[in-house]
Amino acid sequence: MDNLFEPVTLNDTITLKNRIVMAPLTRCMADENLVPTQQMADYYARRAETGLIISEAVIIRPDGQGYPNTPGLFTAKQVEGWKAVTQAVHRNGGKIFAQLWHTGRVAHPHFFGGETVAPSAIAFEGSVPRMRELTYVVPKALNKQEIEQLVLDYAQAASNAIEAGFDGVEIHGANGYLIDQFLHYNSNIRTDEYGSTPENMTRFPLQVIDAIIEKIGGHRTALRLSPGAYVHIDTDPRDRAVFDLFLSELDKRDIAYIHGGIFDDSMEFDYLGGTISNYLRSHSSKILIGVGSYDAESGSKAIEKNQFDLLAIGRPLIANPDYVEKVKLGKQMVEYSEEMLAELV
């Protein structure tokens, strides 16, 4: 598994000390104002031996909230809270990107007291995790002016992230959240310039990416994608054409990496011709982060076979803050259990 410990150059300004990435892991541990706590700073600092930490998903504005106590990046206090996190990570020699998040139709008015917004007025059936008494509502379909404002809000959140000391941002365009909702026919039934065709359905995501690149630079901008619908969205074979076009457009842009969004990368999608990581590799020239139930050994083999370049590890890093050291020394890992979610270790 020596290849896991090779440095990787993302671009002229960012080099990672190894290929192990801490995957974004929502923990719902911010305070009542969605400000990161000292406990969160300690949590991330203990995992700074990974080549890159991707933060838990961070809300870009109030109506993006879909889960309790998820941190934000839209107030001065939240930015100050994140400064403590990034400084702790940097003191321990690590690098950290903020994952920028709007949950779209998976948001709930309980958290912000306003309307839920999405590409189309189609509710997601189900209830809020950790708060099952809250069922999802029919969202308001965004109008053109509201979409334009969202682009500005994403760019401002990226600027706030850099002010907070992050090394870059990963735009959350996966897992059935707002950006992903624009990219799938199941959740986007618009007939205007933001729906109906691959060109239109990719318009808003590309506008967000371009605005963030303009604000903070492409070298600090990355993206997570779920070409295969597997959570919060149903599959539609027409989605393939949308992502074919989207990835070809991304290849024209200077971004740090693309990160697959999937819980288990052995899952195959007929309309993609296989797994998400294989599809992304065959349709993108960008540095690729693979994720989805890999361990160090299987991830190392996948990197050796050029399936992806970096390996994202999730739950095992919750259970093992010293994951990188344990892999190096061949030590036994602590098994993850859901009880561990109750506290930040």
Sequence and secondary structure as in RCSB ss.txt:
>XXXX:A:sequence
MDNLFEPVTLNDTITLKNRIVMAPLTRCMADENLVPTQQMADYYARRAETGLIISEAVIIRPDGQGYPNTPGLFT
AKQVEGWKAVTQAVHRNGGKIFAQLWHTGRVAHPHFFGGETVAPSAIAFEGSVPRMRELTYVVPKALNKQEIEQL
VLDYAQAASNAIEAGFDGVEIHGANGYLIDQFLHYNSNIRTDEYGSTPENMTRFPLQVIDAIIEKIGGHRTALRL
SPGAYVHIDTDPRDRAVFDLFLSELDKRDIAYIHGGIFDDSMEFDYLGGTISNYLRSHSSKILIGVGSYDAESGS
KAIEKNQFDLLAIGRPLIANPDYVEKVKLGKQMVEYSEEMLAELV
>XXXX:A:secstr
 GGGGS EE SSS EESSSEEE       S TTS   HHHHHHHHTTTTSSEEEEEEEESSGGG  STT  BSSS
HHHHHHHHHHHHHHHHTT  EEEEEE  GGG  GGGTSS  EESSS    SEETTEEEEE    EE  HHHHHHH
HHHHHHHHHHHHHTT SEEEEEE TTSHHHHHT TTT    STTSSSHHHHTHHHHHHHHHHHHHH GGGEEEEE
 SS  SSS   TTHHHHHHHHHHHHTTS  S EEE  S TT  BGGGTB HHHHHHHH  S EEE SS  HHHHH
HHHHTTS SEEEE HHHHH TTHHHHHHHT       GGGGGS  
